[in-house]
Amino acid sequence: LKEAQELEVKLRLLALEEHNIKKKAEVEKERLRILEVKEAKKMADLEKKKKKKLAKKEADLELKRQRAEEKMAMAQEAQAEKEAKVEMKKLQKARQHAAALEAQRQAQFMFKNLAGAS
């Protein structure tokens, strides 16, 4: 009878130990699950930061490209204005030359008329 009681106590102790081991395993599983969730969140945050940084770089590059295009357009406009001024000067000189030729022609015509009249 005493032996049976001792065996029963040992069995209860073993059952209690098994229960404790199972509980510890459940706690460890939950701890690991929490760690995995934290790690996944950390990775998602890092990915988000990378995407944000990349988007900012792309926006900065686009802004630089637009500014470069604007500068190029302004430079082309300035060049076109210079060329237009040069053309205007050429045109003005051509007009002056034509006017001088016309004045010379009229003077010759008048001189011929005067010479012919006398």
NORMOGI-V764513 format. One record per backbone hydrogen bond with DSSP energy under -1.0 kcal/mol. NH is the residue of the N-H (numbers start at 0). CO is the residue of the C=O. E is the energy in kcal/mol with one decimal. If there is no record, write none. Layout:
NH CO E
NH CO E
This chain:
4 0 -2.3
5 1 -2.6
6 2 -2.5
7 3 -2.4
8 4 -2.4
9 5 -2.7
10 6 -2.7
11 7 -2.5
12 8 -2.8
13 9 -2.7
14 10 -2.6
15 11 -2.8
16 12 -2.8
17 13 -2.7
18 14 -2.4
19 15 -2.6
20 16 -2.6
21 17 -2.5
22 18 -2.5
23 19 -2.7
24 20 -2.4
25 21 -2.4
26 22 -2.7
27 23 -2.6
28 24 -2.6
29 25 -2.4
30 26 -2.5
31 27 -2.5
32 28 -2.4
33 29 -2.5
34 30 -2.3
35 31 -2.5
36 32 -2.4
37 33 -2.7
38 34 -2.8
39 35 -2.7
40 36 -2.5
41 37 -2.6
42 38 -2.6
43 39 -2.4
44 40 -2.7
45 41 -2.4
46 42 -2.6
47 43 -2.4
48 44 -2.6
49 45 -2.6
50 46 -2.5
51 47 -2.6
52 48 -2.8
53 49 -2.7
54 50 -2.7
55 51 -2.2
56 52 -2.4
57 53 -2.7
58 54 -2.4
59 55 -2.8
60 56 -2.6
61 57 -2.4
62 58 -2.4
63 59 -2.5
64 60 -2.6
65 61 -2.5
66 62 -2.6
67 63 -2.6
68 64 -2.5
69 65 -2.6
70 66 -2.7
71 67 -2.6
72 68 -2.8
73 69 -2.7
74 70 -2.8
75 71 -2.7
76 72 -2.5
77 73 -2.7
78 74 -2.5
79 75 -2.6
80 76 -2.4
81 77 -2.4
82 78 -2.6
83 79 -2.5
84 80 -2.5
85 81 -2.4
86 82 -2.5
87 83 -2.6
88 84 -2.5
89 85 -2.4
90 86 -2.7
91 87 -2.8
92 88 -2.8
93 89 -2.5
94 90 -2.5
95 91 -2.7
96 92 -2.8
97 93 -2.7
98 94 -3.0
99 95 -2.6
100 96 -2.7
101 97 -2.6
102 98 -2.6
103 99 -2.7
104 100 -2.7
105 101 -2.7
106 102 -2.5
107 103 -2.6
108 104 -2.6
109 105 -3.0
110 106 -2.7
111 107 -2.8
112 108 -2.4
113 109 -2.8
114 110 -3.1
115 111 -3.0
116 112 -2.0
117 113 -1.5
